[in-house]
Amino acid sequence: QLQDDLDKFIYYYNFKRTNQGYRLKGKIPYQKFFDGKRKYALPEPR
């Protein structure tokens, strides 16, 4: 039961809740993480 509740909270925290922080500008943490990951990704090898 505790693990189920924790899993639900973590899912909500990372995928549903908007963030009021200055740098996140209303995005959810998941979106911001992958936006930054694409921005700083290494180029694909040829």
mmCIF entry with sequence, helices, sheets and N, C-alpha, C, O atoms, coordinates in Angstrom:
data_MODEL
# 
_entry.id   MODEL 
# 
_entity.id                         1 
_entity.type                       polymer 
_entity.pdbx_number_of_molecules   1 
# 
_entity_poly.entity_id                      1 
_entity_poly.type                           'polypeptide(L)' 
_entity_poly.nstd_linkage                   no 
_entity_poly.nstd_monomer                   no 
_entity_poly.pdbx_seq_one_letter_code       QLQDDLDKFIYYYNFKRTNQGYRLKGKIPYQKFFDGKRKYALPEPR 
_entity_poly.pdbx_seq_one_letter_code_can   QLQDDLDKFIYYYNFKRTNQGYRLKGKIPYQKFFDGKRKYALPEPR 
_entity_poly.pdbx_strand_id                 A 
# 
loop_
_entity_poly_seq.entity_id 
_entity_poly_seq.num 
_entity_poly_seq.mon_id 
_entity_poly_seq.hetero 
1 1  GLN n 
1 2  LEU n 
1 3  GLN n 
1 4  ASP n 
1 5  ASP n 
1 6  LEU n 
1 7  ASP n 
1 8  LYS n 
1 9  PHE n 
1 10 ILE n 
1 11 TYR n 
1 12 TYR n 
1 13 TYR n 
1 14 ASN n 
1 15 PHE n 
1 16 LYS n 
1 17 ARG n 
1 18 THR n 
1 19 ASN n 
1 20 GLN n 
1 21 GLY n 
1 22 TYR n 
1 23 ARG n 
1 24 LEU n 
1 25 LYS n 
1 26 GLY n 
1 27 LYS n 
1 28 ILE n 
1 29 PRO n 
1 30 TYR n 
1 31 GLN n 
1 32 LYS n 
1 33 PHE n 
1 34 PHE n 
1 35 ASP n 
1 36 GLY n 
1 37 LYS n 
1 38 ARG n 
1 39 LYS n 
1 40 TYR n 
1 41 ALA n 
1 42 LEU n 
1 43 PRO n 
1 44 GLU n 
1 45 PRO n 
1 46 ARG n 
# 
_struct_asym.id          A 
_struct_asym.entity_id   1 
# 
loop_
_struct_conf.conf_type_id 
_struct_conf.id 
_struct_conf.pdbx_PDB_helix_id 
_struct_conf.beg_label_comp_id 
_struct_conf.beg_label_asym_id 
_struct_conf.beg_label_seq_id 
_struct_conf.pdbx_beg_PDB_ins_code 
_struct_conf.end_label_comp_id 
_struct_conf.end_label_asym_id 
_struct_conf.end_label_seq_id 
_struct_conf.pdbx_end_PDB_ins_code 
_struct_conf.beg_auth_comp_id 
_struct_conf.beg_auth_asym_id 
_struct_conf.beg_auth_seq_id 
_struct_conf.end_auth_comp_id 
_struct_conf.end_auth_asym_id 
_struct_conf.end_auth_seq_id 
_struct_conf.pdbx_PDB_helix_class 
_struct_conf.details 
_struct_conf.pdbx_PDB_helix_length 
HELX_P HELX_P1 AA1 LEU A 2  ? TYR A 11 ? LEU A 2  TYR A 11 1 ? 10 
HELX_P HELX_P2 AA2 TYR A 12 ? LYS A 16 ? TYR A 12 LYS A 16 3 ? 5  
HELX_P HELX_P3 AA3 PRO A 29 ? LYS A 39 ? PRO A 29 LYS A 39 1 ? 11 
# 
_struct_conf_type.id          HELX_P 
_struct_conf_type.criteria    ? 
_struct_conf_type.reference   ? 
# 
loop_
_atom_site.group_PDB 
_atom_site.id 
_atom_site.type_symbol 
_atom_site.label_atom_id 
_atom_site.label_alt_id 
_atom_site.label_comp_id 
_atom_site.label_asym_id 
_atom_site.label_entity_id 
_atom_site.label_seq_id 
_atom_site.pdbx_PDB_ins_code 
_atom_site.Cartn_x 
_atom_site.Cartn_y 
_atom_site.Cartn_z 
_atom_site.occupancy 
_atom_site.B_iso_or_equiv 
_atom_site.pdbx_formal_charge 
_atom_site.auth_seq_id 
_atom_site.auth_comp_id 
_atom_site.auth_asym_id 
_atom_site.auth_atom_id 
_atom_site.pdbx_PDB_model_num 
ATOM 1   N N  . GLN A 1 1  ? 0.824  -1.189 0.000   1.00 0.00 ? 1  GLN A N  1 
ATOM 2   C CA . GLN A 1 1  ? 0.000  0.000  0.000   1.00 0.00 ? 1  GLN A CA 1 
ATOM 3   C C  . GLN A 1 1  ? 0.875  1.263  0.000   1.00 0.00 ? 1  GLN A C  1 
ATOM 4   O O  . GLN A 1 1  ? 0.633  2.183  -0.781  1.00 0.00 ? 1  GLN A O  1 
ATOM 5   N N  . LEU A 1 2  ? 1.857  1.306  0.845   1.00 0.00 ? 2  LEU A N  1 
ATOM 6   C CA . LEU A 1 2  ? 2.733  2.478  0.901   1.00 0.00 ? 2  LEU A CA 1 
ATOM 7   C C  . LEU A 1 2  ? 3.452  2.685  -0.431  1.00 0.00 ? 2  LEU A C  1 
ATOM 8   O O  . LEU A 1 2  ? 3.561  3.818  -0.901  1.00 0.00 ? 2  LEU A O  1 
ATOM 9   N N  . GLN A 1 3  ? 3.942  1.612  -1.041  1.00 0.00 ? 3  GLN A N  1 
ATOM 10  C CA . GLN A 1 3  ? 4.644  1.727  -2.319  1.00 0.00 ? 3  GLN A CA 1 
ATOM 11  C C  . GLN A 1 3  ? 3.708  2.233  -3.415  1.00 0.00 ? 3  GLN A C  1 
ATOM 12  O O  . GLN A 1 3  ? 4.112  3.047  -4.245  1.00 0.00 ? 3  GLN A O  1 
ATOM 13  N N  . ASP A 1 4  ? 2.466  1.759  -3.425  1.00 0.00 ? 4  ASP A N  1 
ATOM 14  C CA . ASP A 1 4  ? 1.491  2.231  -4.415  1.00 0.00 ? 4  ASP A CA 1 
ATOM 15  C C  . ASP A 1 4  ? 1.245  3.728  -4.269  1.00 0.00 ? 4  ASP A C  1 
ATOM 16  O O  . ASP A 1 4  ? 1.210  4.458  -5.260  1.00 0.00 ? 4  ASP A O  1 
ATOM 17  N N  . ASP A 1 5  ? 1.077  4.178  -3.036  1.00 0.00 ? 5  ASP A N  1 
ATOM 18  C CA . ASP A 1 5  ? 0.861  5.608  -2.793  1.00 0.00 ? 5  ASP A CA 1 
ATOM 19  C C  . ASP A 1 5  ? 2.078  6.432  -3.205  1.00 0.00 ? 5  ASP A C  1 
ATOM 20  O O  . ASP A 1 5  ? 1.932  7.511  -3.780  1.00 0.00 ? 5  ASP A O  1 
ATOM 21  N N  . LEU A 1 6  ? 3.256  5.937  -2.918  1.00 0.00 ? 6  LEU A N  1 
ATOM 22  C CA . LEU A 1 6  ? 4.481  6.634  -3.302  1.00 0.00 ? 6  LEU A CA 1 
ATOM 23  C C  . LEU A 1 6  ? 4.626  6.700  -4.821  1.00 0.00 ? 6  LEU A C  1 
ATOM 24  O O  . LEU A 1 6  ? 5.003  7.740  -5.363  1.00 0.00 ? 6  LEU A O  1 
ATOM 25  N N  . ASP A 1 7  ? 4.332  5.610  -5.504  1.00 0.00 ? 7  ASP A N  1 
ATOM 26  C CA . ASP A 1 7  ? 4.395  5.594  -6.971  1.00 0.00 ? 7  ASP A CA 1 
ATOM 27  C C  . ASP A 1 7  ? 3.422  6.600  -7.575  1.00 0.00 ? 7  ASP A C  1 
ATOM 28  O O  . ASP A 1 7  ? 3.765  7.293  -8.533  1.00 0.00 ? 7  ASP A O  1 
ATOM 29  N N  . LYS A 1 8  ? 2.217  6.688  -7.029  1.00 0.00 ? 8  LYS A N  1 
ATOM 30  C CA . LYS A 1 8  ? 1.224  7.651  -7.524  1.00 0.00 ? 8  LYS A CA 1 
ATOM 31  C C  . LYS A 1 8  ? 1.702  9.084  -7.309  1.00 0.00 ? 8  LYS A C  1 
ATOM 32  O O  . LYS A 1 8  ? 1.546  9.934  -8.185  1.00 0.00 ? 8  LYS A O  1 
ATOM 33  N N  . PHE A 1 9  ? 2.281  9.345  -6.146  1.00 0.00 ? 9  PHE A N  1 
ATOM 34  C CA . PHE A 1 9  ? 2.784  10.685 -5.853  1.00 0.00 ? 9  PHE A CA 1 
ATOM 35  C C  . PHE A 1 9  ? 3.911  11.066 -6.808  1.00 0.00 ? 9  PHE A C  1 
ATOM 36  O O  . PHE A 1 9  ? 3.918  12.173 -7.348  1.00 0.00 ? 9  PHE A O  1 
ATOM 37  N N  . ILE A 1 10 ? 4.850  10.171 -7.019  1.00 0.00 ? 10 ILE A N  1 
ATOM 38  C CA . ILE A 1 10 ? 5.983  10.453 -7.908  1.00 0.00 ? 10 ILE A CA 1 
ATOM 39  C C  . ILE A 1 10 ? 5.501  10.693 -9.332  1.00 0.00 ? 10 ILE A C  1 
ATOM 40  O O  . ILE A 1 10 ? 6.002  11.587 -10.013 1.00 0.00 ? 10 ILE A O  1 
ATOM 41  N N  . TYR A 1 11 ? 4.533  9.902  -9.786  1.00 0.00 ? 11 TYR A N  1 
ATOM 42  C CA . TYR A 1 11 ? 3.974  10.104 -11.126 1.00 0.00 ? 11 TYR A CA 1 
ATOM 43  C C  . TYR A 1 11 ? 3.336  11.487 -11.222 1.00 0.00 ? 11 TYR A C  1 
ATOM 44  O O  . TYR A 1 11 ? 3.594  12.226 -12.172 1.00 0.00 ? 11 TYR A O  1 
ATOM 45  N N  . TYR A 1 12 ? 2.512  11.837 -10.253 1.00 0.00 ? 12 TYR A N  1 
ATOM 46  C CA . TYR A 1 12 ? 1.868  13.145 -10.253 1.00 0.00 ? 12 TYR A CA 1 
ATOM 47  C C  . TYR A 1 12 ? 2.910  14.266 -10.220 1.00 0.00 ? 12 TYR A C  1 
ATOM 48  O O  . TYR A 1 12 ? 2.809  15.237 -10.970 1.00 0.00 ? 12 TYR A O  1 
ATOM 49  N N  . TYR A 1 13 ? 3.894  14.128 -9.363  1.00 0.00 ? 13 TYR A N  1 
ATOM 50  C CA . TYR A 1 13 ? 4.917  15.160 -9.180  1.00 0.00 ? 13 TYR A CA 1 
ATOM 51  C C  . TYR A 1 13 ? 5.693  15.415 -10.468 1.00 0.00 ? 13 TYR A C  1 
ATOM 52  O O  . TYR A 1 13 ? 5.993  16.566 -10.788 1.00 0.00 ? 13 TYR A O  1 
ATOM 53  N N  . ASN A 1 14 ? 6.019  14.365 -11.208 1.00 0.00 ? 14 ASN A N  1 
ATOM 54  C CA . ASN A 1 14 ? 6.861  14.517 -12.395 1.00 0.00 ? 14 ASN A CA 1 
ATOM 55  C C  . ASN A 1 14 ? 6.100  14.707 -13.700 1.00 0.00 ? 14 ASN A C  1 
ATOM 56  O O  . ASN A 1 14 ? 6.651  15.274 -14.644 1.00 0.00 ? 14 ASN A O  1 
ATOM 57  N N  . PHE A 1 15 ? 4.847  14.251 -13.786 1.00 0.00 ? 15 PHE A N  1 
ATOM 58  C CA . PHE A 1 15 ? 4.148  14.248 -15.066 1.00 0.00 ? 15 PHE A CA 1 
ATOM 59  C C  . PHE A 1 15 ? 2.868  15.073 -15.107 1.00 0.00 ? 15 PHE A C  1 
ATOM 60  O O  . PHE A 1 15 ? 2.396  15.379 -16.202 1.00 0.00 ? 15 PHE A O  1 
ATOM 61  N N  . LYS A 1 16 ? 2.293  15.442 -13.997 1.00 0.00 ? 16 LYS A N  1 
ATOM 62  C CA . LYS A 1 16 ? 1.001  16.138 -13.997 1.00 0.00 ? 16 LYS A CA 1 
ATOM 63  C C  . LYS A 1 16 ? 1.063  17.552 -13.426 1.00 0.00 ? 16 LYS A C  1 
ATOM 64  O O  . LYS A 1 16 ? 0.368  18.446 -13.910 1.00 0.00 ? 16 LYS A O  1 
ATOM 65  N N  . ARG A 1 17 ? 1.869  17.756 -12.424 1.00 0.00 ? 17 ARG A N  1 
ATOM 66  C CA . ARG A 1 17 ? 1.908  19.015 -11.682 1.00 0.00 ? 17 ARG A CA 1 
ATOM 67  C C  . ARG A 1 17 ? 2.736  20.051 -12.434 1.00 0.00 ? 17 ARG A C  1 
ATOM 68  O O  . ARG A 1 17 ? 3.869  19.780 -12.830 1.00 0.00 ? 17 ARG A O  1 
ATOM 69  N N  . THR A 1 18 ? 2.167  21.233 -12.627 1.00 0.00 ? 18 THR A N  1 
ATOM 70  C CA . THR A 1 18 ? 2.970  22.318 -13.200 1.00 0.00 ? 18 THR A CA 1 
ATOM 71  C C  . THR A 1 18 ? 3.824  22.918 -12.098 1.00 0.00 ? 18 THR A C  1 
ATOM 72  O O  . THR A 1 18 ? 3.452  22.891 -10.925 1.00 0.00 ? 18 THR A O  1 
ATOM 73  N N  . ASN A 1 19 ? 4.951  23.451 -12.478 1.00 0.00 ? 19 ASN A N  1 
ATOM 74  C CA . ASN A 1 19 ? 5.884  24.004 -11.513 1.00 0.00 ? 19 ASN A CA 1 
ATOM 75  C C  . ASN A 1 19 ? 5.827  25.513 -11.575 1.00 0.00 ? 19 ASN A C  1 
ATOM 76  O O  . ASN A 1 19 ? 5.776  26.089 -12.662 1.00 0.00 ? 19 ASN A O  1 
ATOM 77  N N  . GLN A 1 20 ? 5.835  26.148 -10.441 1.00 0.00 ? 20 GLN A N  1 
ATOM 78  C CA . GLN A 1 20 ? 5.774  27.609 -10.369 1.00 0.00 ? 20 GLN A CA 1 
ATOM 79  C C  . GLN A 1 20 ? 7.154  28.251 -10.315 1.00 0.00 ? 20 GLN A C  1 
ATOM 80  O O  . GLN A 1 20 ? 7.265  29.471 -10.197 1.00 0.00 ? 20 GLN A O  1 
ATOM 81  N N  . GLY A 1 21 ? 8.191  27.454 -10.400 1.00 0.00 ? 21 GLY A N  1 
ATOM 82  C CA . GLY A 1 21 ? 9.549  27.975 -10.316 1.00 0.00 ? 21 GLY A CA 1 
ATOM 83  C C  . GLY A 1 21 ? 9.896  28.911 -11.464 1.00 0.00 ? 21 GLY A C  1 
ATOM 84  O O  . GLY A 1 21 ? 9.321  28.814 -12.548 1.00 0.00 ? 21 GLY A O  1 
ATOM 85  N N  . TYR A 1 22 ? 10.822 29.801 -11.228 1.00 0.00 ? 22 TYR A N  1 
ATOM 86  C CA . TYR A 1 22 ? 11.231 30.809 -12.210 1.00 0.00 ? 22 TYR A CA 1 
ATOM 87  C C  . TYR A 1 22 ? 11.728 30.176 -13.503 1.00 0.00 ? 22 TYR A C  1 
ATOM 88  O O  . TYR A 1 22 ? 11.344 30.615 -14.588 1.00 0.00 ? 22 TYR A O  1 
ATOM 89  N N  . ARG A 1 23 ? 12.552 29.180 -13.413 1.00 0.00 ? 23 ARG A N  1 
ATOM 90  C CA . ARG A 1 23 ? 13.152 28.600 -14.607 1.00 0.00 ? 23 ARG A CA 1 
ATOM 91  C C  . ARG A 1 23 ? 12.238 27.614 -15.330 1.00 0.00 ? 23 ARG A C  1 
ATOM 92  O O  . ARG A 1 23 ? 12.402 27.401 -16.532 1.00 0.00 ? 23 ARG A O  1 
ATOM 93  N N  . LEU A 1 24 ? 11.299 27.018 -14.641 1.00 0.00 ? 24 LEU A N  1 
ATOM 94  C CA . LEU A 1 24 ? 10.422 26.042 -15.294 1.00 0.00 ? 24 LEU A CA 1 
ATOM 95  C C  . LEU A 1 24 ? 9.267  26.711 -16.029 1.00 0.00 ? 24 LEU A C  1 
ATOM 96  O O  . LEU A 1 24 ? 8.731  26.136 -16.976 1.00 0.00 ? 24 LEU A O  1 
ATOM 97  N N  . LYS A 1 25 ? 8.882  27.886 -15.622 1.00 0.00 ? 25 LYS A N  1 
ATOM 98  C CA . LYS A 1 25 ? 7.858  28.686 -16.301 1.00 0.00 ? 25 LYS A CA 1 
ATOM 99  C C  . LYS A 1 25 ? 6.573  27.906 -16.565 1.00 0.00 ? 25 LYS A C  1 
ATOM 100 O O  . LYS A 1 25 ? 6.029  27.963 -17.668 1.00 0.00 ? 25 LYS A O  1 
ATOM 101 N N  . GLY A 1 26 ? 6.091  27.188 -15.575 1.00 0.00 ? 26 GLY A N  1 
ATOM 102 C CA . GLY A 1 26 ? 4.816  26.497 -15.693 1.00 0.00 ? 26 GLY A CA 1 
ATOM 103 C C  . GLY A 1 26 ? 4.866  25.138 -16.357 1.00 0.00 ? 26 GLY A C  1 
ATOM 104 O O  . GLY A 1 26 ? 3.836  24.474 -16.475 1.00 0.00 ? 26 GLY A O  1 
ATOM 105 N N  . LYS A 1 27 ? 6.035  24.708 -16.792 1.00 0.00 ? 27 LYS A N  1 
ATOM 106 C CA . LYS A 1 27 ? 6.141  23.381 -17.394 1.00 0.00 ? 27 LYS A CA 1 
ATOM 107 C C  . LYS A 1 27 ? 6.215  22.327 -16.303 1.00 0.00 ? 27 LYS A C  1 
ATOM 108 O O  . LYS A 1 27 ? 6.537  22.622 -15.152 1.00 0.00 ? 27 LYS A O  1 
ATOM 109 N N  . ILE A 1 28 ? 5.914  21.104 -16.682 1.00 0.00 ? 28 ILE A N  1 
ATOM 110 C CA . ILE A 1 28 ? 6.069  20.014 -15.730 1.00 0.00 ? 28 ILE A CA 1 
ATOM 111 C C  . ILE A 1 28 ? 7.528  19.574 -15.740 1.00 0.00 ? 28 ILE A C  1 
ATOM 112 O O  . ILE A 1 28 ? 8.207  19.731 -16.754 1.00 0.00 ? 28 ILE A O  1 
ATOM 113 N N  . PRO A 1 29 ? 8.026  19.024 -14.626 1.00 0.00 ? 29 PRO A N  1 
ATOM 114 C CA . PRO A 1 29 ? 9.441  18.642 -14.554 1.00 0.00 ? 29 PRO A CA 1 
ATOM 115 C C  . PRO A 1 29 ? 9.879  17.712 -15.690 1.00 0.00 ? 29 PRO A C  1 
ATOM 116 O O  . PRO A 1 29 ? 10.992 17.842 -16.201 1.00 0.00 ? 29 PRO A O  1 
ATOM 117 N N  . TYR A 1 30 ? 9.019  16.785 -16.083 1.00 0.00 ? 30 TYR A N  1 
ATOM 118 C CA . TYR A 1 30 ? 9.341  15.851 -17.165 1.00 0.00 ? 30 TYR A CA 1 
ATOM 119 C C  . TYR A 1 30 ? 9.624  16.601 -18.471 1.00 0.00 ? 30 TYR A C  1 
ATOM 120 O O  . TYR A 1 30 ? 10.603 16.306 -19.156 1.00 0.00 ? 30 TYR A O  1 
ATOM 121 N N  . GLN A 1 31 ? 8.769  17.566 -18.814 1.00 0.00 ? 31 GLN A N  1 
ATOM 122 C CA . GLN A 1 31 ? 8.964  18.344 -20.046 1.00 0.00 ? 31 GLN A CA 1 
ATOM 123 C C  . GLN A 1 31 ? 10.276 19.110 -20.001 1.00 0.00 ? 31 GLN A C  1 
ATOM 124 O O  . GLN A 1 31 ? 11.039 19.101 -20.967 1.00 0.00 ? 31 GLN A O  1 
ATOM 125 N N  . LYS A 1 32 ? 10.532 19.757 -18.906 1.00 0.00 ? 32 LYS A N  1 
ATOM 126 C CA . LYS A 1 32 ? 11.731 20.586 -18.795 1.00 0.00 ? 32 LYS A CA 1 
ATOM 127 C C  . LYS A 1 32 ? 12.997 19.745 -18.884 1.00 0.00 ? 32 LYS A C  1 
ATOM 128 O O  . LYS A 1 32 ? 13.982 20.164 -19.493 1.00 0.00 ? 32 LYS A O  1 
ATOM 129 N N  . PHE A 1 33 ? 12.975 18.562 -18.281 1.00 0.00 ? 33 PHE A N  1 
ATOM 130 C CA . PHE A 1 33 ? 14.129 17.673 -18.333 1.00 0.00 ? 33 PHE A CA 1 
ATOM 131 C C  . PHE A 1 33 ? 14.445 17.296 -19.775 1.00 0.00 ? 33 PHE A C  1 
ATOM 132 O O  . PHE A 1 33 ? 15.599 17.377 -20.196 1.00 0.00 ? 33 PHE A O  1 
ATOM 133 N N  . PHE A 1 34 ? 13.429 16.884 -20.539 1.00 0.00 ? 34 PHE A N  1 
ATOM 134 C CA . PHE A 1 34 ? 13.699 16.452 -21.902 1.00 0.00 ? 34 PHE A CA 1 
ATOM 135 C C  . PHE A 1 34 ? 13.941 17.616 -22.856 1.00 0.00 ? 34 PHE A C  1 
ATOM 136 O O  . PHE A 1 34 ? 14.619 17.438 -23.867 1.00 0.00 ? 34 PHE A O  1 
ATOM 137 N N  . ASP A 1 35 ? 13.412 18.792 -22.569 1.00 0.00 ? 35 ASP A N  1 
ATOM 138 C CA . ASP A 1 35 ? 13.763 19.979 -23.362 1.00 0.00 ? 35 ASP A CA 1 
ATOM 139 C C  . ASP A 1 35 ? 15.253 20.253 -23.240 1.00 0.00 ? 35 ASP A C  1 
ATOM 140 O O  . ASP A 1 35 ? 15.923 20.505 -24.242 1.00 0.00 ? 35 ASP A O  1 
ATOM 141 N N  . GLY A 1 36 ? 15.772 20.206 -22.029 1.00 0.00 ? 36 GLY A N  1 
ATOM 142 C CA . GLY A 1 36 ? 17.198 20.441 -21.794 1.00 0.00 ? 36 GLY A CA 1 
ATOM 143 C C  . GLY A 1 36 ? 18.061 19.335 -22.364 1.00 0.00 ? 36 GLY A C  1 
ATOM 144 O O  . GLY A 1 36 ? 19.163 19.588 -22.850 1.00 0.00 ? 36 GLY A O  1 
ATOM 145 N N  . LYS A 1 37 ? 17.566 18.117 -22.306 1.00 0.00 ? 37 LYS A N  1 
ATOM 146 C CA . LYS A 1 37 ? 18.334 16.988 -22.825 1.00 0.00 ? 37 LYS A CA 1 
ATOM 147 C C  . LYS A 1 37 ? 18.516 17.122 -24.342 1.00 0.00 ? 37 LYS A C  1 
ATOM 148 O O  . LYS A 1 37 ? 19.599 16.852 -24.859 1.00 0.00 ? 37 LYS A O  1 
ATOM 149 N N  . ARG A 1 38 ? 17.469 17.535 -25.051 1.00 0.00 ? 38 ARG A N  1 
ATOM 150 C CA . ARG A 1 38 ? 17.580 17.737 -26.503 1.00 0.00 ? 38 ARG A CA 1 
ATOM 151 C C  . ARG A 1 38 ? 18.494 18.921 -26.819 1.00 0.00 ? 38 ARG A C  1 
ATOM 152 O O  . ARG A 1 38 ? 19.268 18.881 -27.776 1.00 0.00 ? 38 ARG A O  1 
ATOM 153 N N  . LYS A 1 39 ? 18.396 19.963 -26.016 1.00 0.00 ? 39 LYS A N  1 
ATOM 154 C CA . LYS A 1 39 ? 19.174 21.176 -26.258 1.00 0.00 ? 39 LYS A CA 1 
ATOM 155 C C  . LYS A 1 39 ? 20.676 20.911 -26.178 1.00 0.00 ? 39 LYS A C  1 
ATOM 156 O O  . LYS A 1 39 ? 21.452 21.473 -26.951 1.00 0.00 ? 39 LYS A O  1 
ATOM 157 N N  . TYR A 1 40 ? 21.080 20.058 -25.245 1.00 0.00 ? 40 TYR A N  1 
ATOM 158 C CA . TYR A 1 40 ? 22.502 19.816 -25.024 1.00 0.00 ? 40 TYR A CA 1 
ATOM 159 C C  . TYR A 1 40 ? 22.960 18.442 -25.504 1.00 0.00 ? 40 TYR A C  1 
ATOM 160 O O  . TYR A 1 40 ? 24.041 17.987 -25.132 1.00 0.00 ? 40 TYR A O  1 
ATOM 161 N N  . ALA A 1 41 ? 22.157 17.787 -26.315 1.00 0.00 ? 41 ALA A N  1 
ATOM 162 C CA . ALA A 1 41 ? 22.514 16.444 -26.786 1.00 0.00 ? 41 ALA A CA 1 
ATOM 163 C C  . ALA A 1 41 ? 23.678 16.516 -27.772 1.00 0.00 ? 41 ALA A C  1 
ATOM 164 O O  . ALA A 1 41 ? 23.828 17.490 -28.509 1.00 0.00 ? 41 ALA A O  1 
ATOM 165 N N  . LEU A 1 42 ? 24.476 15.491 -27.769 1.00 0.00 ? 42 LEU A N  1 
ATOM 166 C CA . LEU A 1 42 ? 25.559 15.393 -28.744 1.00 0.00 ? 42 LEU A CA 1 
ATOM 167 C C  . LEU A 1 42 ? 24.977 15.065 -30.112 1.00 0.00 ? 42 LEU A C  1 
ATOM 168 O O  . LEU A 1 42 ? 23.940 14.406 -30.195 1.00 0.00 ? 42 LEU A O  1 
ATOM 169 N N  . PRO A 1 43 ? 25.616 15.507 -31.178 1.00 0.00 ? 43 PRO A N  1 
ATOM 170 C CA . PRO A 1 43 ? 25.111 15.173 -32.512 1.00 0.00 ? 43 PRO A CA 1 
ATOM 171 C C  . PRO A 1 43 ? 25.187 13.664 -32.758 1.00 0.00 ? 43 PRO A C  1 
ATOM 172 O O  . PRO A 1 43 ? 26.053 12.973 -32.221 1.00 0.00 ? 43 PRO A O  1 
ATOM 173 N N  . GLU A 1 44 ? 24.273 13.183 -33.568 1.00 0.00 ? 44 GLU A N  1 
ATOM 174 C CA . GLU A 1 44 ? 24.260 11.759 -33.915 1.00 0.00 ? 44 GLU A CA 1 
ATOM 175 C C  . GLU A 1 44 ? 25.494 11.416 -34.743 1.00 0.00 ? 44 GLU A C  1 
ATOM 176 O O  . GLU A 1 44 ? 25.888 12.202 -35.605 1.00 0.00 ? 44 GLU A O  1 
ATOM 177 N N  . PRO A 1 45 ? 26.111 10.258 -34.501 1.00 0.00 ? 45 PRO A N  1 
ATOM 178 C CA . PRO A 1 45 ? 27.262 9.853  -35.324 1.00 0.00 ? 45 PRO A CA 1 
ATOM 179 C C  . PRO A 1 45 ? 26.816 9.540  -36.752 1.00 0.00 ? 45 PRO A C  1 
ATOM 180 O O  . PRO A 1 45 ? 25.681 9.119  -36.976 1.00 0.00 ? 45 PRO A O  1 
ATOM 181 N N  . ARG A 1 46 ? 27.700 9.744  -37.698 1.00 0.00 ? 46 ARG A N  1 
ATOM 182 C CA . ARG A 1 46 ? 27.349 9.498  -39.116 1.00 0.00 ? 46 ARG A CA 1 
ATOM 183 C C  . ARG A 1 46 ? 27.719 8.121  -39.545 1.00 0.00 ? 46 ARG A C  1 
ATOM 184 O O  . ARG A 1 46 ? 27.495 7.753  -40.698 1.00 0.00 ? 46 ARG A O  1 
# 
